[in-house]
Amino acid sequence: MKVALVGTGFMGRMHASVYGTLGNAELVALVDKSPERAEPLSNGGSIPIFTTLEEAITSVDIDAVDICLPTDLHAEFTVKAAEFCKHVLCEKPMAMSLDECDAMILAARRNGVRLMIAHCIRFWPEYAYLTKLKETGELGKLLSVNMTRYGEFPSWSESNWLSDEKRAGGGAFDMHIHDTDYALGLFGDPVEMSAYGTDDGNGRGIGQIFTTMRFADGALAHLEGGWNLPHHTPFKMAFRAIFEKGAAIMDGGPLTIYRPNTEPMVPEFPKMEAAGGGNISDMGGYYHEIKYFVDRVLSGEPFEITNAESSRRTTEVVLEEIQQAKGRGQ
């Protein structure tokens, strides 16, 4: 598969490092309004750099477009790529509104191309292992999950776009959406949800959010996420899953499985060094999501772990969380 990468900031660099490991996909074009930022990814100049997507598509043979742009540009560029009949992998969050999500889905359907949103946590090895534990019933029914994701404000974004709620949606939207998406993938739609959050009053939106969800089978999920911690605060992602016959905990150390009257077990996962920088020390989740996209498009198989419709639903739920938090006056 021949891929054009649009946006070569932090996440674009991460995606580029993955394509360098795949045998059935290659980067054939880089698109960035600042060509000098794309230069380090050009493989010594062998991958051409363009300042517009239109120029790239009309100059190079391309099968798919990978969009790693600010969230407020996702819909525009996804629709544009689909109108050129190119498959699309777009970073999360899907878009800033449900209308934009619908426009993206419609454009892909109308032009007969595949659209997937890069919700990487469903593919992250430890979280995928938790999903398998639930599906197999190995530890009995999953009773509750507590998920945490927080860190300092990501000030590394180009032109500091993440600080603008109108462009990024705040920490509750951009960061916390990871765990909302995973919870929906694990349990389905909540039958009840209550969200509280804090707004720092700096135009960034809800910086920290706390949400409790109850699902049809009685399971509970409590999600905490945000980016309003002081500079140098370590990034943390963690979960604690309680089953009828055990627990799966990842919190400050490796994922560990606990069973009654049995020694704790630590699953082993292959680690892949990340070249993108930022707060990611392991590109496993990014590798698996991008490989999944490439493999499924080439084979024609449907997207089952995540798809555009499930990503739209995730967007809808997170927007409801934010509305609840704001309605309670934070």
C-alpha positions as a printed Julia matrix, in Angstrom:
330×3 Matrix{Float64}:
   0.0     0.0    0.0
   1.31    3.43  -0.97
   0.62    5.99   1.73
   0.72    9.78   1.93
   1.3    11.08   5.45
  -0.38   14.42   6.14
   1.1    16.21   9.13
   4.62   15.5   10.37
   4.46   16.69  13.97
   4.66   14.41  17.0
   1.99   11.94  15.9
   3.05   12.07  12.26
   6.57   11.09  13.29
   5.15    8.2   15.3
   3.13    6.94  12.34
   6.11    7.32  10.01
   8.23    5.14  12.31
   5.59    2.4   12.05
   5.45    2.44   8.25
   9.2     1.91   8.26
   8.61   -1.5    9.88
   5.81   -2.76   7.62
   6.49   -4.95   4.63
   3.18   -4.29   2.86
   3.05   -0.49   3.1
   5.38    2.39   2.29
   5.36    6.15   2.63
   5.46    7.68  -0.83
   4.59   11.29   0.04
   4.79   13.68   2.98
   2.44   16.65   3.29
   3.13   19.55   5.64
   2.63   23.29   5.35
   6.17   23.6    6.76
   8.35   21.41   4.5
  11.35   21.75   6.78
   9.45   19.89   9.51
   8.89   16.96   7.15
  12.49   16.82   5.96
  13.75   14.43   8.7
  11.15   11.88   7.6
  12.0    12.06   3.9
  14.6     9.28   3.99
  17.34   11.55   2.76
  15.06   13.22   0.24
  13.79   10.04  -1.41
  10.22   10.65  -0.18
   8.84   13.81  -1.82
   7.43   16.59   0.35
   4.37   18.64  -0.61
   2.63   21.56   1.03
  -0.9    20.52  -0.02
  -2.71   17.19  -0.2
  -3.99   18.0   -3.68
  -0.45   18.43  -4.96
   0.65   15.12  -3.43
  -2.28   13.14  -4.82
  -1.92   14.55  -8.32
   1.86   14.02  -8.37
   2.34   10.59  -6.8
   0.52    7.25  -7.06
  -1.21    6.95  -3.66
  -3.57    4.31  -2.24
  -4.24    5.76   1.22
  -3.89    8.95   3.21
  -2.84    8.99   6.87
  -4.04   12.18   8.57
  -2.08   13.4   11.61
  -3.35   16.97  11.79
  -5.03   19.06  14.52
  -8.5    17.75  15.29
 -10.34   20.69  13.75
  -8.82   19.75  10.37
  -9.72   16.05  10.43
 -13.07   16.34   8.67
 -11.82   18.68   5.96
  -8.87   16.49   5.0
 -10.71   13.19   5.36
 -13.46   14.36   3.01
 -10.86   15.74   0.61
  -8.92   12.45   0.53
 -12.12   10.43   0.09
 -13.2    12.65  -2.81
  -9.91   11.67  -4.46
 -10.93    8.03  -3.85
  -8.18    7.35  -1.3
  -8.58    5.19   1.79
  -8.15    7.14   5.03
  -6.59    6.49   8.41
  -7.29    9.54  10.57
  -5.96   10.26  14.03
  -8.3    10.52  17.02
 -10.45   12.3   18.06
 -12.49   11.71  14.92
 -13.67   15.32  14.61
 -14.92   18.27  16.64
 -18.64   17.6   16.08
 -21.04   14.85  15.11
 -21.91   16.71  11.91
 -18.25   16.52  10.9
 -18.12   12.82  11.8
 -21.18   12.22   9.61
 -19.59   14.12   6.72
 -16.49   11.93   6.97
 -18.48    8.7    6.99
 -20.67    9.84   4.1
 -17.68   10.88   1.98
 -16.05    7.48   2.46
 -19.25    5.62   1.58
 -20.0     7.82  -1.41
 -16.55    7.23  -2.89
 -16.2     3.56  -2.02
 -13.16    3.95   0.24
 -12.32    2.69   3.73
 -12.17    4.99   6.75
 -10.68    4.11  10.12
  -9.99    6.35  13.1
  -6.74    5.66  14.93
  -7.99    4.83  18.43
  -4.78    3.14  19.49
  -5.76    1.94  22.97
  -7.96   -0.84  21.6
  -4.73   -2.12  20.01
  -2.35   -1.46  22.92
  -1.05   -4.9   23.97
  -2.0    -4.64  27.65
  -5.49   -3.36  26.88
  -5.97   -5.95  24.13
  -5.02   -8.59  26.71
  -7.69   -7.26  29.07
 -10.24   -7.44  26.25
  -9.28  -11.07  25.66
  -9.68  -11.88  29.36
 -13.22  -10.51  29.28
 -14.13  -12.26  26.03
 -12.84  -15.68  27.09
 -14.38  -15.5   30.57
 -11.15  -16.94  31.96
 -11.55  -14.94  35.18
 -15.33  -14.97  35.2
 -17.46  -11.89  34.68
 -15.74   -8.52  34.5
 -17.28   -6.53  37.34
 -15.52   -3.17  37.15
 -12.73   -1.24  35.5
 -10.94    1.84  36.76
  -8.88    3.66  34.11
  -6.52    6.59  34.58
  -4.72    8.77  32.03
  -3.07   12.05  32.94
   0.02   14.19  32.57
   1.31   17.69  32.09
  -0.2    19.88  29.39
   1.23   18.86  25.97
   2.84   22.18  25.09
   4.78   20.64  22.2
   1.92   20.97  19.68
   2.56   23.11  16.58
   1.47   26.7   17.27
   0.22   25.37  20.62
  -3.07   24.37  18.97
  -3.89   21.97  21.8
  -4.38   24.98  24.1
  -7.4    26.14  22.05
 -10.61   24.4   23.09
 -12.19   25.23  19.73
  -9.45   23.28  17.94
  -8.69   20.47  20.41
 -11.65   20.2   22.77
  -9.58   20.2   25.96
  -7.96   17.38  27.89
 -11.36   15.74  28.39
 -11.71   15.43  24.62
  -8.19   14.92  23.32
  -6.71   12.71  26.06
  -9.6    11.21  28.04
 -11.25   10.02  24.81
  -8.77    7.12  24.78
 -10.37    5.53  27.82
 -13.94    6.35  26.87
 -13.37    4.64  23.52
 -11.82    1.61  25.18
 -14.66    1.33  27.71
 -17.25    1.41  24.9
 -15.31   -1.23  22.99
 -15.13   -3.4   26.11
 -18.72   -3.1   27.36
 -20.85   -1.41  24.7
 -22.99    1.65  25.36
 -23.49    2.72  28.98
 -27.03    2.72  30.32
 -26.11    5.39  32.84
 -23.29    7.92  32.97
 -22.23   10.72  35.29
 -19.32   13.06  34.57
 -17.63   15.82  36.55
 -14.69   17.94  35.51
 -12.59   21.02  36.15
 -11.94   23.95  33.84
  -8.75   25.89  34.51
 -10.24   29.03  32.98
  -7.45   29.39  30.43
  -9.4    28.71  27.23
  -8.3    25.08  27.09
 -11.66   23.63  28.12
 -12.22   20.86  30.65
  -8.71   19.96  31.74
  -9.54   17.05  34.05
 -12.61   14.82  33.99
 -14.02   12.03  36.16
 -16.7     9.79  34.65
 -18.56    6.78  36.01
 -20.47    4.52  33.62
 -22.86    1.66  34.32
 -23.49   -0.94  31.64
 -26.39   -3.28  30.85
 -24.73   -6.3   32.49
 -24.19   -4.36  35.72
 -20.48   -3.72  35.16
 -19.04   -0.36  36.14
 -16.26    1.77  34.67
 -14.68    4.78  36.34
 -12.48    6.91  34.1
 -10.18    9.74  35.14
  -8.24   11.73  32.58
  -6.69   15.07  31.8
  -3.67   17.19  31.15
  -3.75   20.0   33.7
  -0.89   18.81  35.9
   2.29   20.89  36.46
   5.3    20.8   34.16
   7.5    17.7   34.61
   4.59   15.62  35.96
   5.14   12.12  34.55
   2.6    10.83  32.06
   0.56    7.97  33.47
  -1.84    5.48  31.96
  -3.19    2.73  34.19
  -6.11    0.39  34.73
  -7.47   -1.91  37.41
  -9.97   -4.54  36.27
 -11.81   -6.63  38.85
 -13.3    -9.96  37.75
 -15.33  -12.55  39.65
 -12.27  -14.79  39.85
  -9.32  -12.44  39.75
  -7.96   -9.07  38.71
  -5.82   -7.49  36.0
  -3.82   -4.48  37.11
  -1.46   -2.19  35.21
  -0.41    0.68  37.45
   3.17    1.89  37.62
   4.53   -1.45  36.48
   3.83   -4.3   34.06
   0.36   -5.72  33.6
  -0.13   -8.34  36.3
  -2.86  -10.98  36.52
  -4.01  -12.05  39.97
  -5.93  -15.29  40.61
  -7.03  -16.85  43.91
  -4.43  -19.17  45.47
  -2.05  -18.63  42.56
   1.13  -16.64  42.15
   0.68  -13.38  40.19
   1.39  -13.73  36.48
   3.03  -11.07  34.28
   2.28  -11.51  30.55
   5.14  -10.74  28.21
   4.71   -8.37  25.28
   7.28   -7.54  22.59
   8.46   -3.94  22.91
   9.18   -1.64  19.99
  11.17    1.54  20.42
   9.33    4.71  19.39
  11.04    7.34  17.28
   8.41   10.07  17.56
   9.37   11.56  20.9
   6.73   12.95  23.28
   5.47   10.87  26.2
   5.4     7.49  24.43
   8.11    4.97  25.21
   6.69    2.07  23.23
   5.04    2.09  19.81
   3.27   -1.24  20.17
  -0.28    0.16  20.04
   0.51    2.42  17.09
   2.18   -0.45  15.26
  -0.78   -2.77  15.72
  -3.44   -0.22  14.73
  -1.64    0.86  11.56
  -0.81   -2.72  10.59
  -4.48   -3.6   11.15
  -5.61   -0.74   8.89
  -3.19   -1.72   6.12
  -3.94   -5.44   6.35
  -7.72   -4.98   6.36
  -7.75   -2.55   3.46
  -5.53   -4.83   1.36
  -7.57   -7.94   2.19
 -10.96   -6.26   1.91
 -11.96   -7.61   5.33
 -14.16   -5.37   7.5
 -12.8    -3.31  10.38
 -13.95   -5.16  13.5
 -11.83   -3.9   16.41
 -12.79   -0.32  15.6
 -14.56    1.4   12.72
 -15.82    4.84  11.72
 -19.25    4.27  13.26
 -17.84    3.19  16.63
 -15.53    6.21  16.58
 -18.5     8.48  15.92
 -20.25    6.96  18.93
 -17.15    7.55  21.07
 -17.15   11.19  19.99
 -20.83   11.47  20.9
 -20.28   10.02  24.38
 -17.27   12.22  25.16
 -19.15   15.33  24.05
 -21.93   14.29  26.43
 -19.38   13.87  29.24
 -18.06   17.37  28.61
 -21.59   18.78  28.48
 -22.39   17.15  31.81
 -19.21   18.49  33.4
 -19.85   22.01  32.16
 -23.5    21.85  33.17
 -22.5    21.06  36.73
 -20.28   24.15  36.8
 -17.27   21.9   36.99
